[in-house]
């Protein structure tokens, strides 16, 4: 039986986004409020899936194994604090690679849907960038939510953001998850 998912960008949603890339664990600043919010809804019917672009790999700044290790450690922290992450996907390509997995393309979401039997029509994409919203839209998710953490506040001011004026914006992940689980979300 297919289940809905909440797709989460990683940088700017669960951990702080860095303009100069996250190249080691020393660069990671976990949003404790996001980890706690994920713990608060761990018993939800939704699957929780991280989908993250990691272009430093494609740019030759970071080994894929190191990017995966950082991602695994983020997942471990969420789980150790009572949260649930059901899948985590990395696009290791640089923007010039023209792959199908780098957001705004929907490849990671489509792969997760196939591997986890996800109902995209009942799913949600949460991110801090317009590319996250576009990936969700292209994948056919029911709702895309934008966070103002990470790059969100800056991205929301871009002229291209006008195309996403119907997208709800939230201060942070706890606010977005509270809204989803308050019953205000119509599936």
PyMOL commands that set and color helices and strands:
alter all, ss='L'
color gray80, all
select helices_A, chain A and resi 25-27+32-40+55-58+64-80+95-97+107-116+120-122+130-139+152-155+159-164+173-184
alter helices_A, ss='H'
color red, helices_A
select strands_A, chain A and resi 5-8+47-53+87-91+124-127+143-147+168-170
alter strands_A, ss='S'
color yellow, strands_A
deselect
rebuild
show_as cartoon
